[in-house]
């Protein structure tokens, strides 16, 4: 990990930003952490108005939250992550970048009160239960059953939110999202999709 760069340098490229993290986290970046250009596009949708409270479900080392908080200092970005080591990396990177409008929870997403959040970012963190290529680690249980349970809870969470709730989903199949949400943007290849709850 390194902090001998100013903020502009750190946010100039993924390679520069990822140097904030351990070597293992850097090796996982291309598959598990949000690229900076995607974070900017997603945050532009989610933080359309100042003061928004945005939750990243499965925030890993906190890259989305820290980048989004840097781009949109008038909104608040929260990450929930069930691996303590990744939360520790996120807090280190947050401190190294002097990011004050981000916060990380060491918990499972289904343990939080979702009423405290306005909008959501989701980089398909559930898929590790069914896709085992380049896993983060083997320290938490994974299974198809857990995948289905999380997916059902996520679907219900979105369904329970009020009209106007925004979602940015990265590498996330459309069937994760209730039909009450309407797409407002697909990126090329449909890797990033932006949604708003319409009814």
C-alpha positions in Angstrom: 0.0 0.0 0.0 1.2 3.5 -0.7 0.0 7.1 0.0 2.8 9.1 -1.6 0.6 10.6 -4.3 -1.8 13.6 -4.3 -5.5 13.2 -4.9 -5.4 14.1 -8.6 -2.7 11.5 -9.2 -4.6 8.8 -7.3 -7.8 9.3 -9.3 -5.9 9.6 -12.6 -6.1 5.9 -13.4 -7.1 2.5 -11.9 -3.5 1.5 -11.7 -2.7 4.6 -9.6 -5.7 4.2 -7.3 -5.2 0.5 -6.7 -1.7 1.2 -5.3 -3.6 2.2 -2.1 -4.3 -1.4 -1.5 -2.4 -4.6 -0.6 -0.8 -6.6 -3.4 -3.6 -9.2 -3.1 -6.3 -6.6 -3.5 -4.5 -5.1 -6.5 -4.5 -8.6 -8.1 -8.2 -8.9 -7.6 -9.1 -5.4 -8.9 -9.8 -6.2 -12.5 -12.5 -8.7 -11.6 -13.9 -7.5 -8.2 -13.5 -3.7 -7.8 -15.3 -1.0 -9.7 -13.2 0.8 -12.4 -13.0 4.5 -11.9 -14.8 5.4 -15.1 -17.7 3.2 -14.1 -17.8 4.7 -10.6 -18.1 8.2 -12.1 -21.0 7.2 -14.4 -22.8 5.3 -11.7 -22.3 8.1 -9.1 -23.5 10.7 -11.6 -26.8 8.9 -11.8 -27.1 8.2 -8.0 -26.0 11.6 -6.7 -28.1 13.7 -9.1 -29.0 15.9 -6.2 -26.8 17.0 -3.3 -27.3 15.2 0.1 -28.1 11.8 -1.3 -27.3 8.7 0.9 -26.0 5.9 -1.4 -25.2 2.3 -0.3 -22.8 0.0 -2.1 -23.9 -3.5 -1.4 -20.8 -5.7 -1.1 -18.4 -2.8 -1.1 -15.2 -4.8 -1.0 -12.1 -2.6 -0.6 -14.3 0.5 -0.9 -13.2 1.7 -4.3 -16.6 2.7 -5.6 -17.5 4.6 -2.4 -14.2 6.5 -2.2 -14.2 7.4 -5.9 -17.8 8.4 -5.9 -17.3 10.5 -2.7 -14.4 12.2 -4.4 -16.4 13.1 -7.5 -19.5 14.1 -5.5 -18.5 15.6 -2.2 -22.0 16.9 -1.5 -23.5 13.3 -1.2 -22.7 10.5 1.2 -21.5 7.0 0.2 -21.8 4.0 2.4 -20.4 0.5 1.9 -21.4 -2.7 3.5 -19.0 -5.6 3.4 -19.0 -9.0 5.2 -15.2 -9.5 5.1 -13.4 -7.6 7.9 -10.1 -7.6 6.0 -11.7 -5.8 3.1 -13.4 -3.2 5.3 -9.9 -2.6 6.9 -8.5 -2.0 3.4 -11.4 0.4 2.6 -10.9 2.4 5.8 -7.1 2.7 5.1 -7.8 3.9 1.5 -10.5 6.3 2.8 -8.0 7.8 5.3 -5.2 8.0 2.7 -7.5 10.0 0.4 -8.9 12.2 3.2 -12.4 11.2 2.1 -14.9 12.4 4.7 -18.2 11.6 3.0 -17.9 7.8 3.0 -18.4 5.2 5.7 -18.0 1.5 5.8 -20.0 -1.1 7.7 -18.6 -4.6 8.6 -21.9 -6.5 8.2 -24.1 -8.4 5.8 -26.4 -6.1 3.7 -29.5 -7.8 5.2 -28.5 -6.7 8.7 -28.8 -3.0 7.8 -31.9 -0.7 8.1 -32.4 0.2 4.4 -34.6 3.2 5.3 -31.5 5.2 6.0 -30.4 5.0 2.3 -31.8 6.7 -0.7 -30.2 4.9 -3.6 -28.0 1.9 -4.3 -25.0 0.7 -6.2 -24.6 -3.0 -6.9 -21.6 -4.8 -8.5 -23.2 -8.2 -8.4 -21.5 -9.3 -5.2 -23.8 -12.3 -4.9 -22.3 -14.0 -7.9 -19.3 -15.4 -5.9 -21.7 -18.0 -4.6 -22.1 -19.5 -8.0 -19.0 -18.3 -10.0 -15.7 -19.6 -8.6 -13.2 -18.1 -11.0 -10.6 -16.0 -9.2 -12.4 -15.9 -5.8 -11.6 -13.2 -3.2 -10.8 -15.9 -0.6 -12.4 -19.0 0.9 -13.1 -17.6 4.3 -16.9 -17.3 4.0 -19.4 -19.9 3.0 -20.8 -19.8 -0.5 -23.5 -21.9 -2.2 -26.3 -21.7 -4.7 -28.8 -21.6 -1.9 -27.1 -18.5 -0.4 -27.1 -16.9 -3.8 -30.9 -17.5 -4.2 -31.6 -16.2 -0.6 -29.5 -13.0 -1.2 -31.1 -12.4 -4.6 -34.6 -12.7 -3.1 -33.7 -10.3 -0.3 -32.2 -7.8 -2.7 -35.2 -8.0 -4.9 -37.5 -7.3 -2.0 -35.3 -4.5 -0.8 -35.7 -2.7 -4.1 -39.4 -3.4 -4.2 -39.9 -1.9 -0.8 -38.2 1.4 -1.7 -40.3 4.5 -2.7 -40.8 5.8 -6.2 -37.8 7.7 -7.4 -35.2 5.3 -5.8 -32.2 5.0 -8.1 -30.0 2.0 -8.8 -26.8 1.6 -10.6 -26.0 -2.1 -11.4 -22.7 -3.4 -12.8 -22.5 -6.8 -14.4 -26.0 -7.5 -13.1 -28.7 -9.4 -15.0 -32.0 -7.6 -15.5 -33.9 -10.3 -13.7 -32.3 -9.1 -10.4 -34.4 -5.9 -10.7 -38.1 -5.6 -10.1 -40.3 -4.6 -13.0 -41.3 -1.4 -11.1 -37.8 -0.1 -12.0 -37.2 1.4 -15.5 -33.9 1.6 -17.2 -32.6 5.0 -18.1 -29.3 4.0 -19.5 -27.3 1.0 -20.7 -23.6 1.3 -21.3 -22.0 -0.5 -24.3 -22.1 -4.2 -23.6 -24.7 -3.6 -21.0 -22.2 -4.0 -18.2 -23.5 -0.8 -16.4 -27.2 -0.2 -16.2 -29.0 2.7 -14.5 -32.5 2.4 -13.1 -35.2 4.5 -11.4 -38.2 3.1 -9.6 -41.2 4.4 -11.6 -44.1 2.9 -9.7 
